[in-house]
Amino acid sequence: MAKCLVTGGAGFIGSHLISRLLSDNHHVVALDHAPWNNSNNLFNLNSSAFKYVQGSVSNSSLFRSLITDADQIYLLAATLGVRRVIENPIGTANTQVDQIRDICATASSNQKIFYASTSEVYGKTNVSPLTEGLPLVLGEPGKARWAYACSKLLSEYLLLSLYRDKNIPLVVGRFFNVVGPRQNQAYGAVIPNLLSQAIKGIPLTVFGDGTQTRSFCHVEDAVDAMLSLMNNDSCNGQVYNIGNAEEISIRNLADKIRLLVDPLLETKMIPYEDVMPTGFEEILHRVPSLGKIKQYTGWSSKYKLDETLLDCLRALKGNSV
Ligand SMILES: NC(=O)c1ccc[n+]([C@@H]2O[C@H](COP(=O)([O-])OP(=O)(O)OC[C@H]3O[C@@H](n4cnc5c(N)ncnc54)[C@H](O)[C@@H]3O)[C@@H](O)[C@H]2O)c1
């Protein structure tokens, strides 16, 4: 039994992670700045092994005291969604920088840390699939969307230096489009958006020409991947992609969803400039190579896209949570 601290624990991935940690008999403290009544994701509140702390990772004295008490630390707090990042680049970056500053100052070698990074750090890299060792090409600093990727990448850099210099056990996971029940729809994530349009019986909206491709990882697979990295010391001090290799264009994704919910629904293509704020840049392809995590841990994703879509659909319709 370990004492686990999860930052961003009221969020989508955090809530699934906490559920798993509690069922594995760990004690969990969640730190999240979301107010209590927005923390619907936290369903195991009655467990005496679980504590919710409402506060920001930027509250250094609070965060440091929680770090000190933990055996395992999962750093998930972040501002998500291209639109929200463009509206608040400084807050976006500070959430990462503040977390890592206090981790660097406080963590010790008898703790273990997981850092949630992102496929966004691959930036404009024009390679597919993406492997962890690729040189990275980010967008220009004048474009605010890159505040998210830059601050995640800086955090990766600082954490790997912490591992090398102070031998703090830690691992970095770069998530690629994690989806599943309880995902926040407000950030513009494509699957929850298309599914909820389909459920409402309104046209599905695809931005751009729909030829951009992505792949989608079920949140249960993502949690399995995190735990397999945390439970395997040979993974320490390394970066791993976490995702699903099943690539699909957004146009074809919309068609799949249409066929799943109502084949008579329309799909509308909307130019980016009509919907995205200034500073938006589309990335055409973003698909992970998953060889490294498989080699180190044996993990590979279990969910096919069709099963993931069905699970998300059931959850959105309220049949399963
Ligand atoms: N969901 C994905 O597809 C995806 C992809 C790449 C990376 N990630 C990373 O995984 C992590 C979890 O993402 P998620 O999808 O669960 O997002 P989420 O928005 O559901 O969860 C993030 C949580 O962080 C909290 N938070 C934000 N700023 C905070 C602060 N200053 N102090 C305390 N809490 C704060 C939010 O309130 C939210 O509950 C994030 O670090 C994200 O960057 C997710």
The ligand as a Gaussian input file, in Angstrom:
#p B3LYP/6-31G(d) Opt

LIG

0 1
 N       -6.709000      13.951000     -22.231000
 C       -5.753000      13.897000     -23.162000
 O       -6.000000      13.489000     -24.308000
 C       -4.344000      14.323000     -22.851000
 C       -3.417000      14.359000     -23.909000
 C       -2.118000      14.754000     -23.637000
 C       -1.745000      15.065000     -22.342000
 N       -2.655000      15.030000     -21.344000
 C       -2.211000      15.403000     -19.992000
 O       -2.804000      14.540000     -19.028000
 C       -3.107000      15.276000     -17.850000
 C       -4.560000      15.069000     -17.467000
 O       -5.396000      15.516000     -18.522000
 P       -6.996000      15.365000     -18.487000
 O       -7.435000      14.992000     -19.835000
 O       -7.396000      14.561000     -17.337000
 O       -7.414000      16.885000     -18.300000
 P       -8.439000      17.533000     -17.256000
 O       -8.589000      18.968000     -17.636000
 O       -9.677000      16.717000     -17.178000
 O       -7.649000      17.447000     -15.905000
 C       -6.682000      18.407000     -15.522000
 C       -7.027000      18.861000     -14.116000
 O       -6.006000      19.755000     -13.695000
 C       -6.634000      20.713000     -12.863000
 N       -5.771000      21.891000     -12.767000
 C       -5.452000      22.771000     -13.741000
 N       -4.636000      23.727000     -13.268000
 C       -4.447000      23.428000     -11.946000
 C       -3.695000      24.039000     -10.926000
 N       -2.986000      25.161000     -11.139000
 N       -3.711000      23.469000      -9.700000
 C       -4.425000      22.343000      -9.464000
 N       -5.155000      21.726000     -10.395000
 C       -5.160000      22.266000     -11.625000
 C       -7.965000      21.002000     -13.540000
 O       -8.902000      21.567000     -12.634000
 C       -8.361000      19.614000     -14.022000
 O       -9.227000      18.963000     -13.096000
 C       -2.740000      16.731000     -18.143000
 O       -1.481000      17.001000     -17.599000
 C       -2.678000      16.796000     -19.644000
 O       -1.775000      17.794000     -20.097000
 C       -3.955000      14.667000     -21.557000

